Amino acid sequence: MNYKKLTMQELKSICKKHHIKGYSSLNKDDLIKIIKKNLKSRKKMKGGEKKNYNDNNDNNIFLNREKLLELLDCSDVNSLKTYSRITLSNKNIYEIEKDTFKDLNKLEILELNNNKIKKIDKETFKDLNELQRLQLNNNEIEEIDKDTFRYLNNLRSLILENNKINTIYEYTFDKLKNLKNIDLSKNNIKNIQSYAFNELENLTSLWLINNNIINIKPYAFNELTMLNSLNFNPNNLNISNIVKNNTKKNYKDNQDNLKTNIIIHSKTFNKLNNLEKLDLSNFYIESIKSEAFNELDKLKILNLSNNKINEIENGAFDKLKNLTELNLSNNKINEIKSDTFKELKNLIQLNLYNNIISNIEKNSFKNLNNLKVLRIGKNNLIKKKVVLESNLCNNLHSSYRENSTYRTSRRRFLKGIWKYPYPLFYGLSNGTKIYGLMKKNSNTDIYNSNNNIKDIPDILSFCPQ
């Protein structure tokens, strides 16, 4: 074809058809050169070589200003500048030219979800200073430059769910002072660097579920003072503060990742003053250090179940004055120390089910005056001989006598003698329900605890699992 006989418009149409990028500002000679070069490279690829080159698929779109006008059926640029919402979902967009959204300073919502975008130039959103919602979910983004979102001063919601992001670098979201919600679920995130989510003073919700996180650096969630929801689970999380164990274990998931047993240190969750719920279940945490949760003074629910916790240092929970639910089930805890829970005066539910607890120190539950539910089944308490204080028995009996769900017959109890040298549950209030002390009886609503305790005073024979 003799390209020199074609008009500029015809040459640009060829570029559009073949998704050739960077042609909008070229003169005629340069246009011809880029067309010839592009078409020549395609011919070389045809041969017998199998290709996986989506960018040249005729169904895919390189998004530039001209293509944007076409997709929106917009007649001119001046009309485009009046748009407050642009929806470009399901358009097979694989790349965006950096000037595509130039001067669209009235745009508030931009939907680019369900495309094939792999990379975003750091100048792409430069003029979108009024943008409030940006949807980039269900794309193929692998990396976010720390300046990608720096111009979006009014952004409230950022959706990056279901991409291929591997690392969140420091200060990635640093300029988004008005951001309230970030969704990074269903990516391939393995590392979160220090200050990745730094001083996002209005952020209330952060979603990181279904990733492959293996390392979170100290101060990664620095001073997110309004955050009330931090969602990891389900995940494959390890939290570190430089110190790691040398032990590694194969973890079978879709990518057969290696996981390292780790420790929660102080400053992992720095100044999350409004966080109310933290779910760290199903991770590889093995130790909780003193002051690990010191900055979480408004936390109400803490889930640490299904880990490998074998050590809880003194003071680990001391600052959690508002905690009402603590789940430590399915770990490897072997001892409850007298001061582990001493400051949790507002605790309502404590779950210690399925550990290897063989010793509970005196006064371990002394200050838990508001505790209503204690789950302690499937442990190794058979190895200790303890005596239950009579006033606890009275409290328990009084509680269950009023609840018709559970039978309170004193005749249903195990035989033998099970005695403690001190009151095991001293300090628990009237009405506390203790689960997991008895074996199953087909005639009652009592469930198997797997503790194999040889004998318990008959007054406790109605305590369910």
N, C-alpha and C positions, 0 to 999 in steps of 0.2 A: 504494500500500500504506500502511495505517495502522500506522506503526512503533511508535506509542505503546502499542498493544495487545500487542506482543511482549514476551516476557520478556528479561532480560539475556542469558541463555544463547542464545536465538534470535538476538538482535542480534549477539552475538559470532560465532555461526556464519556469519552473513552476511559479517561482516568477514573471516573465514577463507576463505570461498569466493571472495571477490573480492580476496584478498591485500591487504587494507587494513592498513597498518601503524600502530603506535602506539596501539592501541585497548585494550590489556589493563588499563590503570589508569583508564579513563574512566568517568564515571557515565552513567546512561541517556540523559539529554538530550544530552550531548556525543557519545555513540555514534550517536544518531540524526542529529545534524548532520554527523558525518564520513561516515556512510553516504550521506546525500543528496548531499553535496558531491562525493563520489567518483563515484557513479553518474551524476550530472549531467555531470561532466566527460567521462565516457566517451561519453555520447550525443553530445556536441559533436564528438567525434573521429570518429564513424562516418561521416557524410556520404559524399562521394566521395573524401575525402582518404586517400591511401595512407599507412599508418602503419608505423613500425618501433618498436614500443613493447612490448618484451618483458616489462616489469614487470607488465603487465596481462593477459598471456597466461594463460589458466586453467591451463595445464600448469606454470607457474612457481610457485615457492614463496618466500614471505617467511617466513624462519625466525625464530620466536619460541619462548618457553618451551612454549606449548601445542602448537605444531606439532612441536616436538622430541619431546615425550612421545608424540604420535600416530605419528610416523615410527619411533620406537623401540619402539612398542607397550608403553610403560611406564605402569604404573597410577597412579603418584603421584611427587611430587617427591622424597620421601625415598628411594625406590628408585633414582631417577636419580642421586642423590648418591653411590651406591656404585659407579657405573660407573668402570672403569679404561680402557676403550676405547670410543669412539663412532665408528661408520662411517656417513657421510652422503654417500657417493659417488653420482654419477649421479641426483641428486634434483631437478635443475633449480632449485636454490636461487640466487636472484639477489641477496638481501640478508639480513643477519643483524641482528636487534635486539640492542642492546648488552647486555641482561640475560639473553640466552638461556642462557649457560653459567654463570650466577651460582651460586656456592657449590659448584661441582663440583671440589672440591679434591683428589679422588682420581684424577682423570682423567690418564692418562699418554700416551694416543695419541688424536689427533683427526684424522680423515680427512674432508676437505671437497673432495677432488679431483673433477674432471669435473663441475663445476657451471657456473653463469653469474654468479658473484660478481664485482661490479665495484668495490666499495669496502668497506673494513673500518673500522668505528669504532674509535677508539683505546682504548675501554673494553671491547671485545668479549671479550678474553681476560684480563680483569682478575683473575679468581679462579682461574685455571688455573696455580697456582704449582708444581704437580707434573708439569705436562705435559713430556714428553720428545720426542715426535715430532708435528710439525704438517705435514699435507699440504694444500697449496692449489694444487697443480699443475692445469693444464688448466681455468683459469677465465678471467675477463676483467678481472682487476685491472689498473688503469692507474697507480695511485699508492700508495705506502706512506708513511704518516705516520711521522715519526721516533719516535713514542711507541706505535705499533701493538703492538710486541712487548715493551714495557718491563717487563711483569710476569712474563714467562716465564723466570724465573731458572734453571730446571732443564732448559730445552730443549736437546736434543742434536742434533736434525736438523730442518731447515727446508727444505721443498720448495716452490719457487715457479716451477717450470718451466712454460713454455708459457702465459704470461699476456701482458699488454700493457704491462708496466712500462716507463716511459720514462726515468726518472732515479732514481739511488740517492743520496739526500741524506745530508748529513753526520750522523753518529751514529745512523743508522737502526737499527743492530743493537748499539748501545753497551752495553746492559744484559745481553746474552746471554753471560755469562762462561763458561758451560758448553757453549756451542754447538760442535759438532765438524764439522758438514757443512751447507753452504748450496748449494742448486742454483737458479740464476737463468738457466738455459739457455732458449733459444727464447723470449725476450721481445723487446721493442723498445728495449732499453736503449741510449741514446745518450751519456749523461753519467754519470760516476761522480765525485762531489764529494770533496774532501779529507775524510779521516777517515770516509768511508762505512763502511769496515770497520775500525773503530778498536779496538785492544787486545782483540781476541777471542783471548784467550790460550790457549784450548784448540782453536781451529779448525784442523783438519787438511786439509780439502778444500773448495775453492771452485770452483764451475762457472759459467762465463759464456759458454759456447759458443753460437754461432748468435744473436748479437745484432747491433746496428748501432752499436756504440760508436764515437763520434767524438772523445771527449775523456775522459782520465783525469787528474784533478788530482794534484798532489804529495801524498804522505801518504795517498792513498786506501786503501792497504793497510798502514796504520801498525801496526807492532809485532805482526804476526801470527806470533809467535815459534814456534808449533808447526806452521804451515802447511807441508805437504810436497807438495801438489798444487794448482796454480793453472792452470785450464784455460780458455783463451780460444778456441782454434782449433777449427773455422773461425769467423772473425769478420771484421769490417771495422774494425779498431782503429786509432786514432790516440792516441798517448800524448804529453801535453804538460806543460810546466812554464812556463806563461805565454808562452814564446817559441814562435812558429809561423812557418812560411814563408808568404809571400803566395800561393804557387802553389796552385791548386786544380785538381782533375781530376774529371771525371764518372766515377762508379763505377756500373756497371750491375748493379743487383740488383732485388729485387722492388719497391723503393720509389724507385729511381734517386737514391740519396743522393749528396750532394756530399762528397768526401773531401779532406782537407788533408794534404800531405806534412809529416811532423813529425820531431821529434828526441826521443831518449830521454835524459833528464837524470838526474842523481843525485836521490835521494829519491823517485823514482817507485815503487820497491820498497823501502820503508824497513824495515829490521830484520826481514826474512823469514828468520830465522836457520836454519830447518830445511827450507827449500824445496829440493827435489832435482831437480825438473823444471820447466822454463819453456818453453812453446811460444808464440812470437810470430811464427809464420810466416803468410804471406798477409795482411800488414798493409801500411800505407803508411809504414813507418819509412824514413827516408833518412839519418839520422845518429845515431851512438852517441857520446855525450860521455864524457869522462874520468870515471871513478868511477860510471858508470851502474849497474853491478851490484855496487857495493862492499859492500852489505849481504847478499849472497847467498853466504856463505862455505861453505855445504854443497851448493851447486848441482852436480849431476852432468851434467845434460843441458840444453843450451841450443839451441833451434831458432830461427834467424833467417832461414830460407830464404824465397824468394818475396817479398822486399820491394824497396825501391829504395835500399838502403844504398850510398852512395858515399863515406862518410867514417867512419872508426873512429879516434877520437882516442887518443893515447898513454895507456895506463893503463886503457883501457876494460875489459879482461879481467884485470887484474893481481891482483885479489882472489879470483879463482875457482880457488883452489888445488886443489879436489877435482873440477874439471870433467873428464869423460872423453869427452864427445861435444859437438862444436861444428859446427853446420850453417849455413854462410853461402852456400849455393848459390843460384843464380838471383837475384843482386843486380846492382849496378852498380859493384862494387869494381874499381878500375883499378890498384892498387898494394898490395903487401904490404910493410910496413915491418919493419925488423929487430927492433923491440921490440913488435910487435903481439901476438905469442903467447909472449913470452919467459918469462912466469911460469906457463904452462900445462904444468907438468912431469908431470902425471898424465894428460894428454890421450891418448886412444887412437884416436879417429876425428876427422878434420878434413875437412870437405867444402867445397871452394871451386869446385865445378863451375858452369859457365855464368855467369861474370862477364865483365868486360872487362879482366882482369889482363894488363898488358903489361910490368910490372916487378916483380921480386922482389928486395928488397935483400939484401945479404950477411948471412949468419947468421940469416935469418928463421926457420929451423926448428932452430936450433942446440940449444936446450934441450928439445926435444920427444923426450926419451929413451924415452918409453913409447909413442910413436905407432906404431900398427899399420896404419892405413889413411889414405892421403891421396888425396883425389879432386880433381884439378886440370884435368880436361878441359874443352873448349869455352871457351878463353880466347884471348888474343892474344899468346901467348908467342913466336910467329913473329918478332915485331919485335925480339927481343933475341937476341944471340949469347952463349951460355953454355957452360961446360965442366963436365961432371959428374965429380966426383972419383972416382978409381978404386976407393977402398975402399967407396963407396956401391954401385958396380956389383957388387962382390964380395958385399956384404951382400944385395942384391936377388937376385943369382943364387943364393946359398945358400938364401934363403927359398923361391924358386919351384922349385928343383930338387927339394925335398922334397914339393912339392904336385903330384900327378899331374894335377890339373885343368888346369894351364897347361903348355903346351909351351915348352921352354926352348932350342930350337935357335938357335944363334948365326947361322945362315944367314938367318933371317927378320928382316931389319931394313931400314929405309929408306936410300936412297942419298943421299950428299951429306955436307956437313960442318956440324955444329951445335955451336958451341963457346961456352963461357961464360968470362968473365974471372976467375970465382971459383967455388968449389964451391956449386952451387945448393942441394943438399939436405944440406949438411954438418950433422952432428949427429944425423941420424936413426939409430935403432938397427938392428942386424941383425934382419931379419924384417919391416921396414916394407914394406907393399904400396903402390906408387904407381899410381893409376888415371888413365888419360886421356892417355898420352903417345904412343900409337901409332895407326896406321891399321888398319882392319879387314883381316884376311887370311882368306880363306875356308877355309884349311887349318889354322887355329889357333883358339884361344879368346881372341883379342885383339880388342878392340872399338874402334870409331872414337872418337877424342877430339875431333875438330873443332878441334884446335889448329893443324894444318897445319905442324907442326915439320918442317923440311926434312931433318934427319938426326940420328940419335941413335946413340951407340955400340951395337954389336950386342948387348952384354950386357943392354941394356934392351929388346930386341925382344919380350920375352914379357910386358911389363907390360900388363895389361888396363885397360879404361876404368874 
